[in-house]
Structure formats: structure tokens, C-alpha cells
């Protein structure tokens, strides 16, 4: 079974917001991504709405026909939005306000009570829960204790080190994924996965269900076109 490709459309919103107006249109691009083969759409609305806005999320909820994944820090505003639209998946990320991009996973032991409450809330509303984690095995263990459905492995360090030593770069991710499977957790992954490093990652990570890719995919589409780029990423996953 191949991992699903979820396209993060945040960068489309960034480009739109640079000039105001509604071009490029985030909703249309999301629909086109699905038409071109994407198996999910991901958004990460942030409090300052510097890319995806609350209205974008509401608009997308009505048109995404694959899996809609909404990422973010679980403050009151985020939780209200997610419980209102009920996406297929909600991915919790420990982003403080104003952070440029997600660059760390949850300390799951320290936040066990919070994560357990959130996982229970999502389960009550039939929303699949996922939490952003690094490869620290203790964080995997406490993720399982929280009752979440999946983890999303933060792949920034893998991407940074892949070109230097691929075997070393993937080592801790294999161990983390193996433990996650043993504990009954589904496995997603995301952050700086690209045409260069994706194939090796998916070939070596047991039980990988989904990758969420935005920055690299949208950047590649400037050269290859969006449809062709999505097909290139899908080919690496199959």
C-alpha cells in the first residue's frame, strides 16, 4: 500500500496575500490538485492569517472531496474552527504565535493531559486526530498513551541530513515508525519532503500512511507545472 499525498496549499495563499484580491484562488487550486491526483488537501491557518485564513478553511470545507487535513496549534479559535467544519483529520502542532514554520514536535509526556483531552474531543466528533512529533521514542510512547489516532513525523532533520548521509538521516525515523506501529499508531510525515528525498523515505518507513507536502511541491510546480509536479510526487510514493 502506498502512502497518500496530501498537498499543503498554504503557499498558494501566501502568493495571493502578497497582492491582495483573490488570485491565485486557493479553493480553485485545491480543486485542481485533487483533479491532478492529490489524495488530500492540507491547510495550516495561523493566528495572524499571513497565509491561510479562517475564511479559506470554511470555503475549502465545502469543496474538498478527498481528505481534508487542518493543522494548527489547539488554541480556542483553532478548536472552534475545527469542531465547526469537522475535517477528516486534525493535526495538532505545538507552534507558538508568530513562528515562521513548524520546526519542532510535541513534548508528549509534558502535555499528556492536554493531548488526551483533545484526542477525546476529536473522537467524539468523528475527526481523526494526529500530533506532530519528533523521533524521540518517549514522545512516541506518550503519543500512544494520549489516545490519538496518528502521529505526523517531523521530517525537517531528515531533509537537512539526507544529502550528507541518507542511511544515518533515516535511522531514527525507522525506529520511531516501528515503535509507533507496535503501539497501534498510524504514521504520517511532513516538512521539507521533496522530489529529492521522498522516495528513500517512503521506501524505508514501515507503515507510512500519508505525507503532507507544500513548500517543495508548490516551488517545483513553478518549473514543472502543478499537474506534472503532483504526478511526479505520486510516482515516488507508488
N, C-alpha and C positions, 0 to 999 in steps of 0.2 A: 504494500500500500504506500503510495507516495504522499508526502506532506502537501497540504493545501497552501496556496499562495493567496495571502490577503494583502491588498495594496493599500498602503497608507497614503491618503490624499492630502495630508497637511501642507505639503509643499505647493500644491495647486492653489490652496487658499493663501499661502504666503505671497505667491505671484500676483494673485488677484488683488490682495490688500495693498500691494505696493503702489497701485494706481487708483484704487477705489473702484466703484462700479461693480460689475459682476462678470468680468472677463479676465481669465478663463472661468467658466461656470463650474463650480465644484460638483454640483449634482450631475451635470451632463458628463463630466469626466468620469465620475464614479460609475455611471451607467455604461459609458464606453468601456471602462476597464472590465466590467462584467461581460460585456459583449465580446471583448477580445480574449476572454478566457479566465480572468481573475475569479477565484473561488471565494473571495471575501473582500470587504472594504473595512479599513480601519481608520479611525479618527482619534485625535488626542486633543480635545479642547482644553485650553489653559485659561486661568482666571483673567489674563489681560486680553484674551481673544486676538493675539497677534497673528494667528493663522485661522484655524477652525473656530467658528463662532457657535454660540448656543443655537442660533437660528439654522446654521448649516446642519447641525446634528438633527434638529427637528425635521428639516427638509429631506435629509437623506433617509431618515427612518421610513418615510413613506414610499421610497423608490428602490432601496437596495433589496435585491431579490436573492442574493447569496447570503453569506453570513456577515452580519453587521457587528463589528467589534469596536466598543468605545473604551478608550484608555483614559486614565487620569488619576489624580490624587483624590481620595474619597472625602472631600470636604462636603459641607451641607449642600452647596449648589450642585456639585457633581452628582451626588447621590439622588437629589431631587430630579435631575435631568434623566439619569439612567432608569430610575424607577418609573418615570413618566413614559418613556419610549419603549422600555423593555427590549433592548437589543439581544441578539443571540448570545453575545458574550460581553462581559465587562472585565477589563484588565486593570488591576489596581497597581499604580506606580507611585513610589514614595517621593514625588517631586515637590520640593519646596517652591513657594511662589517666586516667579521670576527666573527660574532655572532655564538655561538655553536649550538643553535637551536632556532626556532621561539618561543618566550616567551612573546609576547605582541601583542595586536591588534592595528589597526589604530586609531589615533585621527581624526575621520572623519570630524569633524567641521573645525579643523585647516587645514586639507588637502582637503577640499571640491573641490576647483578649480582643483587640480591635479587629484583627483579621477573622477571628472566629465569628464575631458578631456580624461582620459584613458578609461572610460566606453564607451564614444562615439567612440573612436578609435576601440575598440574591436567590438562594434556593427556594425560598417562599414565593418568589415572583417568577420562577422558572427561567432564570438567567444563569447561564454558565459562568462560573467565576474563575478568574486566573489572576495570579500575582507575579509580579516582576521580581526575579531573584537572580543572585549570582550563583557560582558553583560551590560555595561553601556548603558542605554536606549537612551541617547543623541547620542551616536555613532551609534546606530541602526537607529535613525531618520535621521541623516545626510548621512548615507549609502544609504538610500532610495532616498534622495534628489540628490545624485550623479548620479543616473540612472543605477547603477549596477544591474545585474540580481539576484545575490545571495549574502548572507553573509556566511562566514565559522566561526562558533563559536569556539573560542579558549578554549579548554576543559581542559587545564592544571590545573587550580584551582579546577575544578570538580573532576578530578582524584586524586588530592592531598587530598581532603577532604572527598571523598566518603566513605572510610572505617571508618571514625570517626562519620559521621552523614550524611547518604545518602540524607535524606529529605532536610537538610539545604544546602548540596552541590548542589542540582539540582534546588533550588528555583529560583535563579536569571536567570538561563538558561531558565526556563519555561516562565518567564516574558519577556525575550528578544525574545524568539521564537514566543510568542503570538503577541508581537508588530510587529515583522518582517512580520508575516503573514498578519496582518491588513494593513501593508504598501505595501503589494504585493511583498515582497522579498522571494525568495527561501532560504532554510536553509540547509547548510552543516555543518559539525562539524569535528574537528580533534585535536589531540595532547594528547598522553598518554591514549587514549581509549584502553581498554584491555578486555580480556575474563572475568575479574572480574567485570568491571563496565559498559560494553557496553549495556547489556540487560536493566538495570534500566534506562539508559539514553534514549535509543530509545523508551522505553515504556512511558516515561514522557514528551518527547519533541514533541509538536504538529508540524506537517508539515515537519518533518525531511526527507530530500531527499537523502543525501549522507554522508557517513563517510569515511574519509581518514585515514588509519592506516598503519604504517610502523614499528616503533621500536618494539612495543609489539608483533605484528604478526610475524615478522621475528625471534624474540627471542623465541617465543613459538614454532616455526617450528623446532628449534633445538631439542626439546623434542618430538613433536608430528608428525613431518614431514610436509612439506609445503601443500600438498593436504589436509591432515586431518585438519590442522590448519585453512585453508581457509574455509572448510566446517563447522568447529566449530564456526567461526565468522559469517558466513552466517546464521547459525541456530539461533543465538542470535538476528538477525535482522528480522526474519520472524515469 
